[in-house]
Amino acid sequence: MSKSRDALIIHLFALLHAGLALGCRALGLTDEIVLTLLTTLMVVIICLRRGMSAKFMAFSLILVNIVGFGIAKGISSLVGLAASSPLVINPISTFLTTEIVGWGIYMIAGRLAREGKFQVTDSSGVRWLLLAF
């Protein structure tokens, strides 16, 4: 498992999030559902690459959506102090939030993997989680 490949995954998802946030705002559409699905996919990919169990993935998905929402609101407020256009605020805050969430899950999963916790022992749970996604 190479850190550079994981970094590439996180950075690409952050760029994709920012691009979709910009596109949705430019078209007057809401972006919450699309961004949530992208975040979910990023977390699942990171967890699969780290060999984490379905239980950890499910917990991570819930936690990331709650924490990510709070982080995004905070970053939006900070970026809003320097810019007033949603076409600037939303892509920047979404990019930064995705980077924070991606690296957070990467570090937590890596630490738990090194400790031998929440590792995949039976892949049926992972298959069901992926099917649900």
Number of C-alpha atoms within 10 A of each C-alpha: 7 7 9 9 11 18 15 11 16 24 18 16 21 26 19 18 28 24 17 19 28 22 16 18 17 11 9 9 11 12 16 12 9 14 19 17 12 18 23 19 16 22 23 24 16 21 23 17 16 22 18 23 21 25 14 18 25 16 10 19 19 12 14 22 15 11 14 20 16 13 20 20 16 14 18 22 14 13 18 16 9 10 13 10 10 16 15 18 22 26 24 23 24 28 21 21 25 29 19 17 22 24 18 13 22 20 13 12 25 19 13 15 17 10 10 11 14 16 20 19 12 10 12 12 15 22 12 11 16 13 8 7 10
